Amino acid sequence: MIIVETSNPDLPLMWLSSWKPLAEISTSVGKHLVYTRGNSKLRLCIQYRAALPVPAVSIPCDETYELRIAAVTRMHLITRASSSTSQGANVITHNQRLRLSRFLAIHDALVAGASSRDLAYGLIFPNHRPLVGATWKASSERRQILRLIAQARSLVSCGYRDILLHR
């Protein structure tokens, strides 16, 4: 849940004009809203503060602190993007972040002079026993590491920073 403090109670609703409301509960101090679009859901608690010149996000320092920061970041990305491109696709998931990190580690190892076999058994398959000779040349591990190397080189040459900066 994202807590938004605002003097204009309709402003958060303008941010979410292309979203479908699922639930809305009004209280004496504000509203609780749940909006959806596609597979994305956004839960807001709108609190009225007459003296605020601009809306503010409040993040309580509790056990859900990191989760709330991630939700606010997601809301920021959604609301700053145009309605046609704001499906939440710009938010990198945990698994995507791990995959991108692996590609960058592969690229760094290649720059440092590592061979495909070094990458395979040092980085990608660290618990496997290394294959040698013709067994290595015919292995699926070798084919997989060559695909990963090609993807890592492609990612670095095509501007991975744009992906990480949500462009």
N, C-alpha and C positions, 0 to 999 in steps of 0.2 A: 504494500500500500504506500502511495505517495501522498504526503501531506502538503497541500498547497494553501498558503495564506494569501488572501487577496481582498482588495476593496471592491473589485468588480466580480460578482459571483458568476457572471456569464462568460468571462474571459476563458477559463479552462474549457468550456463547452465549445467556444470558437476554435480552439486548438484541435478539437476532436470532431470537427464537422463531418468528416468522411467516415467516422466510426459509428457503429450501431450500439445504442445503449442497451445493456442487459438488466441493470438494476439501478434504482435511484431512491435514496432515503433522505428526507430532509429532517434536520434537527434545528434547535434554536440557535446553534452556533455555526451551522453550515450544512453541507451535504456529503453523503457517501455515494460515490458513483462507480459503476463497473461498466466499461466499454469494451467492445470486441471488434476486430476486423480480421478476417481469415482465421488463422490459428493464434493470433495475438490477443491477449487480454490486458487491460490496464485498469487498476483499481485506484481511485483517487478519494481523498478526504479533503474537501474544500472547506476551509475555515475563513470566516469573514473577519477582516481587520480593517476598519475604516481609515486608519491613518497611513496605510501602506501606499506609496506612490506607484510601485510596481509589484507584481506577484513575487512571492518568495516560497521556496521549498524548505520545509522543516524536516530535519532528520534526527530523530531521537537517538541517543547513544545507548542502545540496548543490544541484545544478542543478535538482532537482525540488521545491525548497522550496515554491514557490507552489502547485504541483499538490497537494502533501501537505496544505497548509492548506485548500484547497478540498475535498479528500476528507474531512478531519476535520470541516469545517463541514457537509458533506452527511451524514456519519454522525451528527452531533449532531442534525440536523433529523429524520433517520429514526428515531433511537432515542428522541427525546423525544415524537414523535407517537404517537398510538394505532395499533395494528396495522391498523386499517381505513383510515386516512388517510395512512399513511406510505409511499406509493408513490414518494416523491421528487419529487412534483409541486410542492412548495414551493420547490424549488431553481430559481432563475431562470437560464436558460441565457444564453450570450453574446448570441445573436441576440435573445432576449426583452429583455435589458438594453438593447441598441441600439434596439429598437423603442420601449420605454418612454422612453428618453432623447430619441428623436426627438419623441414626443408631448409631452413636457415642454418641449422647445425650441419646438415649434409654439405651445403655449399661452403661453409667455413672449413670443414674438414678437407674438402677438395682443394681449396685455396692453400691449405697448409701442406698439401702433398699426399694425402691419404689415397690409397687405391680403392677400387670397388670392393675388394675382399676385406680390406681394413674396415671400411664403412659397414659392410654386412655384419661382421662378427664383433665389431667394437661398438657400434651405435644402434643398428637395427635389430640384430639377433644376438644380444650379448650372452645369452644363456645357452646357445647352440654350440656344438662342437664344430670347429672349422672343417670345411670340405677341402679336398686337395685334388689337383690334376683334372682329369676328365670328369670326375664326379662334380667338381665345382662348375666346370664349363657347361654341363648339361642340367644343372640344378635350377629349380624354380626360384631359389633364393637369389641366384645371380640375376635372373631375369627381373625379379622384383626390385633389386637394388639398382639395376640399370634404368628401370622406369622411374624410380624415385630420384635418381641423379638427373635424368632429363627434366622431370617436373621441377626440381629445385633450380636448375639452370634457367628454365623458362620463367619461373616466378621472379628470380632476381633480375633477369634481363627485361622483364615487362613491368617493373615498378611495384614491388611488393609493398613499398611504403604507402602507396595509394590505398591498398587494401587495409593496412593497419590504421590509416588515418580516416577511414570511412569515406573515401572519395569515389 
